[in-house]
Amino acid sequence: MIELTCLRCGHIWIPRQDNPERCPKCKSYRWNTKKKKDIDLSIFDDLDGPELVTKATELFKNATQKDRETINQYLFDRALKENK
């Protein structure tokens, strides 16, 4: 018997058919492809001023909506911390 693992939710199951269409737990049709990684915000740590804005703008162009929200929140939190 073959065990399959959903690369989206981590569910492990024994399939009823050879090539299942979706994960039985999360119902994802992309169960056999990895999720995109979350954006790594450590690249901003050593940047300040114009360099920070340039890098953030660069990443923002090709980012998903979730990543854009993450970048915005990080920059907002950083500005608050620096202005204290």
N, C-alpha and C positions, 0 to 999 in steps of 0.2 A: 504494500500500500504506500502511496505517495502522500506526503504531507505538504501542503502549500502554506505560504505565509503572505499575508497582505502587507505590502510595503507602505501602505498608507496608515493603517491602524494597528498593525502588528498581530492581528488575529491569525491563529494557526488552525487549519482544518484539513480534513480528508475529503477530497472532492468526490462527488457522485459521478461526474463525467470527466473526460480527459482534459478538456480545455475550458474551464469555467469562465463565464462572461464577467462575473463580478464577485466581490467579496460577500459572503453571506452575513457578515456582521455589519459593516459600514455601508454596504451596497455600492461601493465604488467600482466603476468599470475600468478604472486605472489601477487596480489592485496590484499589478505586477510592475509598476513604475514608481520610482521613489519620488517623494515630494521634493519641491525645491527647498533648498536650505533657507533659513531665515537670514536676513542681512547681518553681516558682521560689523558692529558699530565701533570696534576697536581701531579701525582705520582713522577715525576722527580724533583719537586721543592726543596725538602729537601736532595737530593742526590748530592754527588760530587765525582770526581775521579773514582776509581775502582768500587764503588757501582753503580754509574751512568752507567758505561759501562756494568756492569753485568745485571742490570735491563733492559737496552735498548736491549741488546742481547737476553734476555729472551723473551721480547715482540716481537721482530723482527721475531723470529722463527715461530710463529703462526699468524702473522699479514697478512692482505690483502695487495695488492700492494699500495692501497691508504693510508693505515695506515703506511706502511713503508716509503712512501714519506713524510708523516706528521711528523714521528719521526725524519727522516733525517733533515728536514727543522728546526724543533724545536732545535735539537742538534747543527746545524750549527749556527742558530741565537743566541743561548745561548753562544756558543764559541766566536762569534764576540763581544757580549756584555761584556763578562768577560775579553777579551783581550784589551778593550779600556782603 
